[in-house]
Amino acid sequence: MNLRTKASTAAAAGVLVTIATLTAGGLPAAAQAGPATAAAGVPVTHEENPRVPEGAAWTEAYFPTSDSSGVELHADVLRPAHLPAKAKTPVILSVGPYFAHAGQTGPEGWDRVGPSARFQDFVDGADLMARGYTFVMVDLRGFGGSTGCLDWVGPGEQADVRAAINWAAGRPWSTGKVGMYGKSYDAVTGLVGNDLKLKSLKAVVAQEPVWDMYNYLFSNKVPRPNVTGTPAAYNSIATIPSMADDSDRYKANAKYEESHPGCLSDNLTNNNNPDPDSAYWSARNLAAHATGTSTPLFVTQGFIEPNTKPEDMETYLDNHQGQERGWLGQWEHVRGNDIDANGRLSQGRAGWFGEVMRFYDQHLRGVDPSVTDPAYAIEDSLGHWRAQATWPVTAAPYTARLTSGRYVDNGGASTAATTADRDRWDMERAPRIEPLSRTEKNAAKQGDAAATSFWTSSTPAPVTLRITGTPRITLNASTSGNVMVRLWDVAPDGTATMFDENVALLASRGPISFDLKSTDWTFERGHRLGTQVGTIDSGRWRDVPSGHTIKVSGARLALDVQAPRFDVPTQGDRSPYLDQYLAANTTTLSDVGPATFPLRVSQG
């Protein structure tokens, strides 16, 4: 973040903001004496305030949310400075918790008020202003200049998204066609926008979202290490102070929690519910709510990313009936345009902004793209990119029969997450990588001898093939406790990489089924699929070991398998994160259990 050193503008009284009249050349007319302020309704340009992107004219606005709560929402509006005030443009909207004037997740040292720089990379990199788009950033309730209590993407925040879309579509300078753009939390609100089925929302770009909010804090009733740290982190973001030269209205709204302390305590309490079927979490199951939706959708998802994991992604995409586009691959929590310290594209594929703008131009302007982009561009675990019309490729799943076994649910001496991880963990400040600990690797090396897990393997793959989609495990447990299932890619020499996993609470004896993470992992010829079932020996969850010896029978693993020989190559390089993941999650195994099923390409 580059700090600006220009002098601060004078604070202005809070008023309902409208776009002031512009001269024919697009520069703000002298509407009042004294310095121009966006909060007073006078568009402010980059020349007047370097926090404003070049080519943009910035104003602020306030409007009510769409429910009966009385919440007032704040927006920063960036309009093309070269256009007349009444010129109608399509609108790209981002709604989230990270647009406070002082900083995204905390004060960033700005010396004057200005619009958030969270997506200045997009505004500049896509030439939004020169292209004639308006970009709007709206603070969710409880954040920035909006009133109300933060709601973890619940009914309140969903009402905010509805209000923001309708407001943006109804402005006199809007064509009535709105697109949404975001990454992480403000990608989640894009999914919410799709779920709302609003006619004015024409396109959504959602990078690395959470597809079901429950999964960010729990896995099948087992808490993650951030179950309290994430709500606490967003409480901290909600109380970021205003800046000295913010308007009185903005300052008053930013202090909402001071007079409503229940906002913060309720956020901690509400999000500590482990029941995914409760009314609280059902309201936040975005994948379930996507049924029958049709807004054109462009998503990115890292299969091996440690933050917003690919859980319920396939369910969301299956439920969505509209046009879909996606970049899916082997990366961390990054944007499509991000580069690493060595100047390499973090996702490995070039042309993010060009592809995104072709998508927006098509759906917000009706301009047929001059370039044919693949519906899905996918990087597999070997770093190879392919184009597909859908993801995953439709195939009849086949079921692998696993051996019966037993394990002691003692936690395997797992290492708990650090206090820092627990206390400061939001979607922008999560761990970059989750390496297997020495304890986990040692337990895997011991195979069935470890007593804390048991193994089943496939026969060697006769050809190169790929496990794609969302594997699902079904098993019968003899008693209550916890279970963890991991999938390993095992080479002929025993070198093995753990590439998929999930856990569940066994509330009682009997059957249970649950999904693992969605994946796209290629097995080379001669490699075997190793399946590990046992106690949760990982700091990636905060389980309570039962101490029970749990017998497992009737275990089945449902797999979608794809033949790479039918791949259609598309441009893209190996994402840099893939090698970091392999180094952190690879060990050498000597015993991966009996080979009870073939690893083959489905004939469905």
C-alpha positions as CSV (number, residue, x, y, z in Angstrom):
1,M,0.0,0.0,0.0
2,N,1.5,3.3,-1.1
3,L,0.7,6.1,1.4
4,R,-0.5,9.4,0.0
5,T,1.0,12.6,1.3
6,K,-1.4,15.2,0.0
7,A,-3.1,17.5,2.5
8,S,-6.4,16.4,3.9
9,T,-9.7,17.9,2.6
10,A,-12.0,19.6,5.1
11,A,-14.7,17.5,6.7
12,A,-18.1,18.1,5.3
13,A,-21.5,17.8,6.9
14,G,-23.3,14.5,6.1
15,V,-26.0,14.9,3.5
16,L,-27.7,12.6,1.0
17,V,-25.3,12.6,-1.9
18,T,-26.1,12.9,-5.6
19,I,-23.8,13.4,-8.5
20,A,-23.2,17.1,-9.1
21,T,-23.4,18.7,-12.5
22,L,-20.3,18.3,-14.6
23,T,-19.1,20.7,-17.3
24,A,-19.1,19.5,-20.9
25,G,-15.5,18.5,-20.5
26,G,-16.3,16.3,-17.6
27,L,-14.6,18.3,-14.8
28,P,-16.6,19.2,-11.7
29,A,-18.3,22.6,-11.8
30,A,-17.8,25.0,-8.8
31,A,-20.8,23.9,-6.8
32,Q,-19.8,25.6,-3.6
33,A,-17.0,27.6,-2.1
34,G,-14.2,25.7,-0.4
35,P,-12.5,22.4,-1.2
36,A,-14.5,19.8,-3.2
37,T,-15.6,16.8,-1.1
38,A,-17.2,13.6,-2.3
39,A,-19.4,13.6,0.8
40,A,-20.9,16.9,-0.2
41,G,-21.9,15.7,-3.5
42,V,-19.1,17.2,-5.6
43,P,-17.3,14.7,-7.7
44,V,-13.6,14.5,-6.8
45,T,-11.0,13.5,-9.3
46,H,-7.5,12.0,-9.1
47,E,-6.0,15.4,-9.7
48,E,-7.7,16.7,-6.5
49,N,-7.2,13.5,-4.4
50,P,-4.6,10.9,-5.4
51,R,-6.6,8.2,-3.6
52,V,-9.2,8.4,-6.5
53,P,-8.2,6.2,-9.5
54,E,-7.1,8.1,-12.6
55,G,-9.9,8.9,-14.9
56,A,-12.6,8.6,-12.2
57,A,-14.8,11.0,-10.4
58,W,-15.6,9.9,-6.8
59,T,-18.8,10.6,-4.8
60,E,-20.4,9.1,-1.8
61,A,-24.0,8.0,-1.3
62,Y,-26.4,6.6,1.4
63,F,-29.5,4.6,0.9
64,P,-31.7,2.3,3.0
65,T,-31.4,-1.5,3.0
66,S,-34.3,-3.6,1.6
67,D,-35.6,-5.1,4.9
68,S,-37.4,-3.3,7.7
69,S,-34.3,-3.0,9.9
70,G,-33.7,0.7,9.3
71,V,-30.1,0.0,8.3
72,E,-28.5,2.7,6.2
73,L,-25.9,1.6,3.6
74,H,-23.0,3.7,2.5
75,A,-21.5,3.6,-1.0
76,D,-18.5,5.0,-2.8
77,V,-19.2,5.7,-6.5
78,L,-16.5,6.0,-9.2
79,R,-17.8,7.4,-12.4
80,P,-15.9,8.1,-15.6
81,A,-14.7,11.7,-15.2
82,H,-14.8,12.3,-19.0
83,L,-18.6,11.7,-19.2
84,P,-21.4,14.1,-18.4
85,A,-23.1,13.6,-15.1
86,K,-26.3,12.2,-16.7
87,A,-24.5,9.9,-19.1
88,K,-25.9,6.4,-18.5
89,T,-23.4,3.6,-18.0
90,P,-23.5,-0.1,-17.0
91,V,-22.6,-0.5,-13.3
92,I,-20.1,-3.0,-11.8
93,L,-20.9,-3.4,-8.1
94,S,-19.0,-4.8,-5.2
95,V,-20.6,-5.3,-1.8
96,G,-18.6,-6.4,1.3
97,P,-16.9,-5.7,4.6
98,Y,-13.6,-4.4,3.3
99,F,-14.4,-0.9,1.9
100,A,-13.9,1.3,4.9
101,H,-12.1,4.5,4.0
102,A,-9.4,3.9,6.6
103,G,-8.5,0.4,5.3
104,Q,-9.7,-3.1,4.4
105,T,-9.0,-5.1,7.5
106,G,-7.6,-2.3,9.7
107,P,-6.2,1.2,9.4
108,E,-3.7,1.4,6.5
109,G,-2.1,4.8,7.2
110,W,-3.9,6.9,4.7
111,D,-3.5,10.6,5.5
112,R,-6.7,11.8,3.8
113,V,-10.1,10.3,3.2
114,G,-10.8,8.5,-0.1
115,P,-12.4,5.5,-1.7
116,S,-11.1,2.0,-0.8
117,A,-8.2,0.8,-3.0
118,R,-9.3,-2.8,-2.6
119,F,-10.1,-3.1,-6.3
120,Q,-8.1,-0.4,-7.8
121,D,-6.2,-3.1,-9.6
122,F,-9.4,-4.0,-11.4
123,V,-10.4,-0.4,-12.0
124,D,-7.0,0.4,-13.5
125,G,-6.2,-3.0,-15.0
126,A,-9.5,-3.3,-16.9
127,D,-9.6,0.4,-17.8
128,L,-13.1,0.6,-16.4
129,M,-13.4,4.4,-16.6
130,A,-12.1,4.6,-20.1
131,R,-14.5,1.8,-21.1
132,G,-17.4,3.8,-19.7
133,Y,-18.3,1.7,-16.7
134,T,-19.3,3.0,-13.2
135,F,-17.8,1.1,-10.3
136,V,-19.7,1.1,-7.0
137,M,-18.4,-0.2,-3.6
138,V,-21.1,-0.7,-0.9
139,D,-20.4,-1.3,2.8
140,L,-22.4,-4.2,4.2
141,R,-24.3,-3.4,7.4
142,G,-21.9,-3.0,10.3
143,F,-18.9,-2.1,8.2
144,G,-17.4,1.2,6.9
145,G,-20.0,3.9,6.7
146,S,-23.1,1.7,7.1
147,T,-25.1,1.2,10.2
148,G,-26.5,-2.1,11.6
149,C,-25.0,-5.3,12.9
150,L,-22.8,-7.5,10.8
151,D,-24.6,-10.7,9.8
152,W,-22.1,-13.3,8.3
153,V,-24.0,-13.4,5.0
154,G,-27.3,-13.9,6.7
155,P,-30.8,-12.5,5.8
156,G,-29.6,-9.0,6.8
157,E,-26.6,-8.9,4.5
158,Q,-28.7,-10.6,1.8
159,A,-31.1,-7.7,2.1
160,D,-28.2,-5.3,1.7
161,V,-27.1,-7.0,-1.5
162,R,-30.7,-6.8,-2.8
163,A,-30.8,-3.1,-1.9
164,A,-27.4,-2.4,-3.5
165,I,-28.3,-4.0,-6.8
166,N,-31.6,-2.2,-7.0
167,W,-30.1,1.1,-6.0
168,A,-27.3,0.8,-8.6
169,A,-29.8,-0.2,-11.3
170,G,-32.1,2.7,-10.5
171,R,-29.6,5.6,-10.6
172,P,-30.2,8.2,-13.3
173,W,-26.7,7.6,-14.6
174,S,-27.3,3.8,-14.8
175,T,-28.4,1.8,-17.8
176,G,-30.2,-0.5,-15.3
177,K,-27.8,-3.3,-16.0
178,V,-25.6,-4.3,-13.1
179,G,-22.7,-6.8,-12.8
180,M,-21.0,-7.8,-9.5
181,Y,-17.3,-8.3,-8.9
182,G,-15.4,-9.6,-5.9
183,K,-12.9,-11.9,-4.3
184,S,-13.4,-13.8,-1.1
185,Y,-16.1,-12.2,1.0
186,D,-17.2,-9.8,-1.7
187,A,-17.2,-12.8,-4.1
188,V,-19.7,-14.5,-1.6
189,T,-22.0,-11.5,-1.9
190,G,-21.9,-12.0,-5.7
191,L,-23.2,-15.5,-5.1
192,V,-25.9,-14.0,-2.9
193,G,-26.8,-11.7,-5.8
194,N,-27.3,-14.6,-8.1
195,D,-29.4,-16.4,-5.5
196,L,-31.7,-13.4,-5.3
197,K,-32.8,-13.8,-8.9
198,L,-33.0,-10.0,-9.7
199,K,-33.6,-9.1,-13.3
200,S,-31.2,-6.1,-13.2
201,L,-28.2,-8.3,-12.2
202,K,-26.8,-9.4,-15.5
203,A,-23.4,-11.0,-14.6
204,V,-21.4,-12.1,-11.5
205,V,-17.6,-12.5,-11.2
206,A,-16.8,-14.3,-8.0
207,Q,-13.1,-15.2,-7.2
208,E,-12.4,-17.8,-4.5
209,P,-15.8,-17.5,-2.7
210,V,-17.3,-19.6,0.2
211,W,-20.1,-21.6,-1.3
212,D,-21.8,-22.4,2.0
213,M,-20.9,-20.2,5.0
214,Y,-21.1,-23.1,7.5
215,N,-18.1,-24.7,5.9
216,Y,-15.8,-21.8,6.7
217,L,-16.2,-22.5,10.4
218,F,-17.2,-26.2,10.7
219,S,-16.9,-29.5,8.9
220,N,-19.8,-31.9,9.5
221,K,-20.2,-30.7,13.1
222,V,-16.5,-30.6,13.8
223,P,-15.2,-27.0,14.4
224,R,-12.3,-25.6,12.5
225,P,-9.6,-23.8,14.4
226,N,-10.9,-20.4,13.4
227,V,-14.4,-21.0,14.7
228,T,-14.1,-18.2,17.2
229,G,-11.2,-16.3,15.6
230,T,-13.0,-15.5,12.4
231,P,-16.1,-13.9,14.0
232,A,-13.7,-12.0,16.3
233,A,-11.7,-10.8,13.3
234,Y,-14.8,-9.5,11.5
235,N,-15.9,-7.8,14.8
236,S,-12.5,-6.0,14.6
237,I,-13.1,-5.0,11.0
238,A,-16.6,-3.7,11.8
239,T,-15.1,-1.3,14.4
240,I,-12.4,0.2,12.2
241,P,-12.5,3.9,13.1
242,S,-13.5,6.6,10.6
243,M,-10.9,9.1,9.4
244,A,-10.5,12.6,10.7
245,D,-11.8,14.1,7.5
246,D,-14.7,11.7,7.0
247,S,-18.1,13.4,7.0
248,D,-20.2,13.6,10.2
249,R,-22.6,11.1,8.7
250,Y,-20.0,8.6,7.9
251,K,-18.4,9.0,11.4
252,A,-21.7,8.5,13.2
253,N,-22.5,5.4,11.2
254,A,-19.0,4.0,11.8
255,K,-19.6,4.2,15.5
256,Y,-22.8,2.2,15.4
257,E,-21.4,-0.7,17.5
258,E,-20.6,1.7,20.3
259,S,-24.3,2.1,21.0
260,H,-25.2,-1.4,20.0
261,P,-22.6,-3.7,21.6
262,G,-24.9,-6.7,21.1
263,C,-23.8,-6.6,17.4
264,L,-20.4,-8.0,18.4
265,S,-21.4,-10.4,21.1
266,D,-24.2,-11.9,19.0
267,N,-21.8,-12.4,16.1
268,L,-19.6,-14.5,18.3
269,T,-22.5,-16.5,19.8
270,N,-24.5,-17.1,16.5
271,N,-21.5,-18.4,14.6
272,N,-20.6,-21.0,17.3
273,N,-23.5,-23.3,16.3
274,P,-22.2,-26.7,14.9
275,D,-25.6,-27.9,13.5
276,P,-25.6,-27.4,9.7
277,D,-29.3,-28.0,9.5
278,S,-30.2,-25.2,12.0
279,A,-32.2,-22.3,10.7
280,Y,-29.2,-20.0,11.2
281,W,-27.0,-22.0,8.8
282,S,-29.8,-23.0,6.4
283,A,-30.2,-19.3,5.7
284,R,-26.5,-19.1,4.8
285,N,-26.3,-22.2,2.6
286,L,-25.7,-20.4,-0.7
287,A,-25.3,-23.6,-2.7
288,A,-28.8,-24.8,-1.7
289,H,-30.3,-21.3,-2.5
290,A,-28.8,-21.4,-6.0
291,T,-31.4,-23.8,-7.2
292,G,-33.0,-22.5,-10.4
293,T,-30.8,-19.4,-10.6
294,S,-29.6,-18.2,-14.0
295,T,-27.4,-15.1,-13.7
296,P,-24.3,-15.6,-15.9
297,L,-21.5,-16.6,-13.5
298,F,-17.7,-16.4,-13.8
299,V,-15.9,-18.1,-10.9
300,T,-12.4,-18.9,-9.8
301,Q,-11.5,-21.7,-7.3
302,G,-8.2,-23.1,-6.1
303,F,-8.7,-26.8,-5.4
304,I,-5.8,-26.9,-2.9
305,E,-6.2,-23.5,-1.4
306,P,-6.2,-23.5,2.4
307,N,-8.7,-20.6,2.9
308,T,-12.0,-20.6,1.1
309,K,-12.0,-24.3,0.2
310,P,-13.8,-25.9,-2.7
311,E,-16.6,-27.3,-0.6
312,D,-20.2,-27.3,-1.9
313,M,-18.8,-25.8,-5.1
314,E,-20.2,-28.6,-7.3
315,T,-23.5,-28.4,-5.6
316,Y,-23.8,-24.6,-6.3
317,L,-22.8,-25.1,-9.9
318,D,-25.2,-28.0,-10.3
319,N,-28.0,-25.9,-8.9
320,H,-27.2,-22.9,-11.0
321,Q,-28.9,-23.1,-14.5
322,G,-27.3,-20.1,-16.2
323,Q,-24.2,-19.6,-18.3
324,E,-21.0,-20.5,-16.4
325,R,-17.4,-19.6,-16.8
326,G,-14.6,-20.6,-14.6
327,W,-10.9,-20.7,-13.9
328,L,-10.2,-23.7,-11.7
329,G,-6.8,-25.0,-10.6
330,Q,-4.0,-25.6,-8.2
331,W,-3.5,-22.2,-6.4
332,E,-4.0,-20.4,-3.1
333,H,-6.3,-17.6,-2.1
334,V,-5.4,-15.2,-5.0
335,R,-7.0,-13.1,-7.7
336,G,-6.9,-13.9,-11.4
337,N,-4.5,-11.1,-12.0
338,D,-2.2,-11.6,-9.0
339,I,1.5,-12.2,-9.5
340,D,4.0,-13.7,-7.0
341,A,7.3,-12.3,-5.8
342,N,9.0,-13.6,-9.0
343,G,6.6,-11.9,-11.3
344,R,4.7,-15.1,-12.2
345,L,1.0,-15.2,-12.5
346,S,-0.3,-16.8,-9.3
347,Q,-3.0,-18.7,-11.1
348,G,-0.8,-19.4,-14.1
349,R,-3.2,-18.2,-16.8
350,A,-2.8,-14.9,-18.6
351,G,-5.5,-12.4,-19.7
352,W,-7.7,-12.1,-16.6
353,F,-8.9,-8.6,-17.1
354,G,-9.5,-9.1,-20.9
355,E,-11.6,-12.2,-20.3
356,V,-13.5,-10.6,-17.5
357,M,-14.4,-7.5,-19.6
358,R,-15.5,-9.6,-22.5
359,F,-17.8,-11.4,-20.1
360,Y,-19.2,-8.0,-18.8
361,D,-19.4,-6.4,-22.2
362,Q,-21.4,-9.4,-23.5
363,H,-23.9,-9.4,-20.6
364,L,-24.1,-5.7,-19.6
365,R,-23.7,-4.2,-23.1
366,G,-24.8,-6.9,-25.5
367,V,-21.5,-6.9,-27.3
368,D,-20.5,-10.2,-28.8
369,P,-17.0,-11.1,-27.8
370,S,-14.3,-11.0,-30.5
371,V,-12.4,-13.8,-28.8
372,T,-13.9,-17.2,-27.9
373,D,-13.0,-18.0,-24.4
374,P,-13.5,-21.5,-23.0
375,A,-16.4,-22.0,-20.6
376,Y,-14.0,-23.5,-18.1
377,A,-10.2,-23.3,-18.1
378,I,-8.9,-26.0,-15.7
379,E,-5.4,-26.7,-14.4
380,D,-4.9,-30.2,-13.1
381,S,-2.3,-31.4,-10.5
382,L,0.4,-31.9,-13.2
383,G,0.1,-28.2,-14.1
384,H,-1.6,-28.9,-17.4
385,W,-4.4,-26.6,-18.6
386,R,-7.5,-27.8,-20.5
387,A,-10.7,-26.3,-21.8
388,Q,-14.1,-27.8,-20.9
389,A,-17.7,-26.9,-21.6
390,T,-18.7,-27.8,-18.0
391,W,-17.1,-28.8,-14.8
392,P,-16.9,-31.5,-13.9
393,V,-17.4,-33.5,-17.1
394,T,-20.6,-35.4,-16.7
395,A,-19.9,-39.0,-15.9
396,A,-21.5,-41.8,-14.0
397,P,-19.6,-42.1,-10.7
398,Y,-18.3,-45.5,-9.8
399,T,-18.0,-46.7,-6.3
400,A,-14.8,-48.1,-4.7
401,R,-15.3,-50.7,-2.0
402,L,-13.0,-50.0,0.9
403,T,-11.8,-52.6,3.4
404,S,-13.3,-52.8,6.9
405,G,-11.0,-51.7,9.8
406,R,-10.8,-50.0,13.2
407,Y,-9.0,-47.1,14.8
408,V,-8.6,-45.4,18.1
409,D,-10.1,-42.0,18.1
410,N,-7.5,-40.3,20.3
411,G,-6.6,-37.3,18.1
412,G,-3.2,-38.8,17.2
413,A,-1.4,-36.2,19.4
414,S,-2.4,-33.5,16.8
415,T,-1.0,-30.1,17.1
416,A,-3.5,-27.4,17.8
417,A,-3.6,-24.2,15.8
418,T,-1.7,-21.3,17.2
419,T,-3.3,-18.6,19.2
420,A,-2.5,-16.1,16.5
421,D,-4.3,-18.3,13.9
422,R,-7.4,-18.6,16.1
423,D,-7.6,-14.9,17.0
424,R,-6.9,-13.3,13.6
425,W,-8.4,-15.3,10.8
426,D,-10.6,-13.6,8.3
427,M,-10.8,-14.4,4.6
428,E,-8.0,-12.0,3.8
429,R,-5.7,-13.1,6.7
430,A,-5.9,-16.9,6.8
431,P,-2.9,-19.3,6.6
432,R,-1.2,-19.4,3.2
433,I,-0.6,-23.1,3.4
434,E,-1.6,-26.0,5.7
435,P,1.4,-28.4,5.7
436,L,1.1,-31.9,7.1
437,S,2.7,-32.0,10.5
438,R,5.4,-34.4,11.4
439,T,2.8,-36.3,13.5
440,E,0.5,-36.6,10.5
441,K,3.3,-37.8,8.3
442,N,4.6,-40.3,10.8
443,A,1.1,-41.7,11.3
444,A,0.7,-42.1,7.6
445,K,4.1,-43.9,7.2
446,Q,3.1,-46.4,9.9
447,G,0.0,-47.4,7.9
448,D,-2.3,-49.7,9.9
449,A,0.3,-50.2,12.6
450,A,-0.4,-46.7,13.8
451,A,-3.7,-47.8,15.3
452,T,-5.1,-44.4,14.7
453,S,-6.2,-45.1,11.1
454,F,-6.5,-47.9,8.6
455,W,-5.8,-48.0,4.9
456,T,-7.2,-49.3,1.6
457,S,-5.6,-48.8,-1.8
458,S,-6.5,-49.3,-5.4
459,T,-4.6,-51.4,-7.9
460,P,-2.1,-49.4,-10.0
461,A,-3.7,-47.1,-12.6
462,P,-3.4,-48.9,-16.0
463,V,-3.3,-45.5,-17.8
464,T,-3.1,-41.9,-16.8
465,L,-6.4,-40.8,-15.4
466,R,-8.0,-38.0,-13.3
467,I,-10.2,-37.9,-10.2
468,T,-12.4,-34.9,-10.7
469,G,-15.6,-33.6,-9.1
470,T,-16.4,-34.2,-5.5
471,P,-15.6,-37.6,-3.9
472,R,-18.1,-38.8,-1.3
473,I,-17.5,-41.3,1.5
474,T,-20.2,-43.6,3.0
475,L,-19.4,-45.8,6.0
476,N,-20.9,-47.5,9.1
477,A,-19.3,-46.7,12.4
478,S,-19.6,-49.0,15.5
479,T,-19.8,-46.1,18.0
480,S,-19.6,-42.3,18.4
481,G,-16.5,-40.3,17.9
482,N,-14.7,-38.5,15.1
483,V,-13.6,-39.7,11.6
484,M,-11.2,-38.3,9.1
485,V,-10.9,-39.5,5.5
486,R,-7.9,-38.6,3.4
487,L,-7.0,-39.5,-0.2
488,W,-3.4,-40.0,-1.3
489,D,-1.7,-40.2,-4.7
490,V,0.9,-43.0,-4.2
491,A,3.7,-43.5,-6.7
492,P,5.3,-46.9,-7.3
493,D,8.3,-46.0,-5.1
494,G,5.9,-45.0,-2.1
495,T,6.2,-41.3,-2.6
496,A,2.7,-40.1,-1.7
497,T,0.8,-36.7,-1.7
498,M,-2.3,-36.1,0.3
499,F,-4.6,-34.3,-2.1
500,D,-8.1,-34.4,-0.5
501,E,-9.6,-34.8,2.9
502,N,-12.6,-34.1,5.2
503,V,-13.8,-34.9,8.7
504,A,-17.1,-35.6,10.5
505,L,-18.5,-36.0,13.9
506,L,-19.9,-39.4,14.5
507,A,-22.9,-38.5,16.8
508,S,-23.8,-42.2,17.3
509,R,-23.2,-45.6,15.8
510,G,-24.5,-46.2,12.3
511,P,-24.2,-45.0,8.8
512,I,-22.8,-41.6,7.7
513,S,-22.1,-40.0,4.3
514,F,-20.2,-36.8,3.6
515,D,-18.4,-35.1,0.8
516,L,-14.7,-34.5,0.6
517,K,-13.4,-31.3,-1.1
518,S,-13.9,-30.9,-4.8
519,T,-10.7,-31.9,-6.7
520,D,-9.1,-32.3,-10.0
521,W,-6.1,-34.6,-9.5
522,T,-4.3,-36.6,-12.2
523,F,-2.8,-40.0,-11.5
524,E,0.0,-41.1,-13.7
525,R,0.1,-44.7,-14.9
526,G,1.2,-47.1,-12.1
527,H,0.1,-44.7,-9.3
528,R,-2.4,-46.0,-6.7
529,L,-5.2,-44.2,-4.8
530,G,-4.6,-44.6,-1.1
531,T,-7.5,-44.1,1.3
532,Q,-6.9,-43.4,4.9
533,V,-9.7,-43.6,7.5
534,G,-9.1,-42.7,11.1
535,T,-8.9,-40.2,13.9
536,I,-8.5,-36.5,13.3
537,D,-4.8,-36.1,13.8
538,S,-4.6,-32.6,12.4
539,G,-4.5,-29.1,13.6
540,R,-6.8,-28.2,10.7
541,W,-9.7,-29.0,13.0
542,R,-10.5,-28.4,16.7
543,D,-12.1,-31.8,17.5
544,V,-12.6,-33.4,20.9
545,P,-11.3,-37.0,20.7
546,S,-13.7,-39.6,22.1
547,G,-11.1,-42.2,23.1
548,H,-13.3,-44.9,21.5
549,T,-12.1,-47.7,19.4
550,I,-14.3,-47.3,16.3
551,K,-14.9,-50.2,13.9
552,V,-15.7,-49.2,10.3
553,S,-17.6,-51.4,7.9
554,G,-19.4,-51.1,4.6
555,A,-17.1,-48.2,3.5
556,R,-17.7,-46.9,0.0
557,L,-16.0,-44.1,-1.9
558,A,-17.9,-42.6,-4.8
559,L,-15.5,-41.2,-7.5
560,D,-15.8,-39.4,-10.8
561,V,-12.9,-40.4,-13.0
562,Q,-11.9,-38.6,-16.3
563,A,-9.7,-39.7,-19.2
564,P,-7.0,-37.0,-19.9
565,R,-6.6,-38.4,-23.4
566,F,-9.7,-36.4,-24.4
567,D,-8.4,-33.1,-23.0
568,V,-8.5,-30.0,-25.1
569,P,-5.4,-27.9,-24.2
570,T,-5.8,-24.2,-23.5
571,Q,-3.2,-21.6,-22.5
572,G,-1.8,-21.5,-19.0
573,D,1.3,-22.1,-17.0
574,R,1.9,-24.2,-13.9
575,S,0.7,-22.2,-10.9
576,P,3.6,-21.4,-8.5
577,Y,1.6,-22.6,-5.5
578,L,1.3,-26.1,-6.7
579,D,5.0,-27.0,-6.0
580,Q,4.7,-25.4,-2.5
581,Y,1.6,-27.6,-1.8
582,L,3.4,-30.7,-3.0
583,A,6.4,-30.1,-0.8
584,A,4.2,-29.5,2.2
585,N,1.9,-32.5,1.7
586,T,4.2,-35.2,0.4
587,T,5.8,-38.0,2.3
588,T,7.0,-41.6,1.7
589,L,4.6,-44.5,2.6
590,S,5.4,-48.2,3.0
591,D,2.0,-49.6,3.7
592,V,-1.2,-48.3,2.1
593,G,-3.4,-51.3,2.9
594,P,-4.9,-54.0,0.7
595,A,-5.8,-53.2,-3.0
596,T,-9.5,-53.8,-2.9
597,F,-10.6,-51.8,-6.0
598,P,-9.3,-50.9,-9.5
599,L,-8.5,-47.3,-10.3
600,R,-10.1,-47.0,-13.7
601,V,-11.9,-44.6,-16.0
602,S,-15.6,-44.7,-15.6
603,Q,-17.6,-46.2,-18.4
604,G,-20.7,-44.2,-17.6
